[in-house]
């Protein structure tokens, strides 16, 4: 009897783990599925090749903080150049990045870690990507949400109904959220404030516009 109870307990624990791992994504659990209105969505932020997008950056990771200047520029139809410097202008990293390729032009030795580089590449690709193919659409009273598939990952784009601005991107697997990007925009041309918040590691990147990009 005791052995049977132990076996049942193990089976129950196993089923809980299986059911939990197979749980559906809850990003749009409170949204209604609606007919698809568009097959693609173009993000306006970071899309103008004549603008140097300059932000004050604050990075918090594992309780440590790093501040500096983040600069992004679209150098051709598919590629952005990203430079991160100290507040005194000393270069920390210099990437060229597209949806399919990246090149490290420069990185200081202290940051030259494969895991860190891969994390930043994922973040920058989400941040700078200008075009998403849409597979499904969801709706509530506040937002339209567009679902874009990226291999085994999913991207949910939240567009506010009040001003038609992209306010959030959720990057996830089919089971759970991985990264949230929050955008504050006054004119849907450039984002005045951006927060990149990881859900599985204690990493947060906050970008605040450093100068008026419209002048």
N, C-alpha and C positions, 0 to 999 in steps of 0.2 A: 504493500500500500504506500509506504513512504517513497519507494523507488518510483512508483507510478506518479505520485504527486510531483516529485522532482522533475520527471520527464515532461509532465504537463506544463510545469512552470517554465522549463526551457523552451518548449514549443511556443508557449504564449509570448515569451520574450522575443523569440525569433520572429513571430508574426508581427509583433509591434514594430520591430526594426524594419521588416520588409514593407509593411504598410506605410510607415513613416517615410521610407526612402522613395516610395512610389507615389507619394502624395502629389497632387497637381499643384502647379504654381498658383499662388494666391495674389499675385500682383493686381489682377483685375477681377477679383472674386466678387466685388460689389458693383461691377459694371455690366451693362447689357451688351450682348453681341449684336452688332447692327450691320447692315449691308455696306460693303466696301465702296467708298466714294472715290478713292484714288488708288493708283497702283504704285505710287512713289511719293516720297516726301523729301523736300530739299530744305536743309538747315541753313538759315541765313548767316549764322554766326561764323566768323573766321573765313568767309567766302570771298571777300574782296581782295584781289591781289595788289591793289594800290595802297592798302592800309597795313601798317605795322601794329599789331594788336599787343599792347603793352599793359601788363598787370602787376600789381604788388602781390607777391605770393607768400603764403604761409603754409608750411607743411608740418603736420604733427604725426609722428609715427612712434609707437611704443613709448609714449610719454615725452619724447624728445621733439623740440621745435626747431625749424629752420625757416628763415625768411630770406627773401630775395626778390628778384625781378624776373618775370616770365614774359617772353616775347615770342609771338607766333606770326608767321607770314606765309601766305600762299604763294609758292614760287612757280607752280604750273598747274595744269588742270587736275592733277591727281596728288600732288605732293605739297606738304607744308614743311617749313623749317622751324624748329623749336629751339630756343636758346634760354637757358636759365643761368642767371648770374647772381652774385652777391649784391647787396645794396650799394657796394662801393665799385661795382662794375667788373669784378673778377669773374671770368667765365667758369661755370661749374659743369655744364653739359651743353652739347650742341648736337641735335638730331635732325635728320631729314626723314620724314615718315609719310607713308601713304597707307591705303587699306591693305596692300599686299606686301609692301617692302619697307625696310628701314635701313638707315645708315648712320652709324655713330661717327660724327666728325670729330668730336672731342668729348672726353669725360674725365673728371679728376679721379685720381687713383682711389680716393676714399669712397667714391660712389660706383666704382667699376665692379659691380657685383651682378651676376647673371640674373638672380631673382629680382633684384631692384630694377634692372633695365627692362626685363620682361613686363614687370608690373607697370612701369611708366609708359611703355609702348602701348599696352592695353588701354591705359587711361587716356593717353594722347590721341589714340585712334578714335576712341569714343568721343572725345572732346572736339576733334577737328573734322570728323567725317561730315561730308556735306550732302550725301545722297543715301537714302534708304529705300529699298524695295519693300512694299507693304503687302502683307499676307492676310491680315485680319484687322478689324476695327471694332472698338468698344466705346461705350458712351455712358456718361452720367450727367447730372445737372451742371457740373463744373468743367469737365474736360472731355475732349475727344482723345482717344488713345489708339495709336497705330502700332501694330505688331510687325516687326521685321525679324526675319530669321538670319542668323549668322553662323552657319555650320551647326554645331550642337548647342549654340548659345542663342538667346533671344534678346531682342531689344524692344522695350516698350517706350514709345514717345508720347508724352503727355502734352497736349496743346490746350491752353486755357481758352474757354469759350468767351470769356470777358474781353480779351484783347487779341486773341488769335496768336499769342506768343508761345513758343516752345518753352515750357517751364521745368520739365524733368525728363530724364532718360533713365530707365531701369534696365541694367544689364544683368541677365540671369541665366541659370540653367532651367530645365523644365520643372525643377523642384524647389529652387530657392534663389533669392536675390544675391547677386555678387557685388555689384557696384551701383550706387545712385549718383546721378549728376543733377544738380539743381541750378537753374538759370534764373537770374533776374534781369529783365530787359525792359527798357522804357520805350523803345521804338522798333523792336524786332529786327534791327540792323546789326547791333552788336550787344553782347551781354555785359552789363555793368558789374555783375557779381556772379561768380561760379563757385559751387562747392562740389567736390568729388569725395564721396564718402564710401569707403569700402565696408562691406558687411561681414567679411570673414577674417579680416586682419585689422588691427588698430591703426589705420592709415586714413588721414583726412588732408585734402588739399583745398585751400581757399584762395581764390583769385579775385582781386578787386581792381577795377580799372584804374590805371595810373595817370591817365590824362584823357581829355576829351577826344575820342577817336573821330568825331564828326568834323573837326576843324583841320 
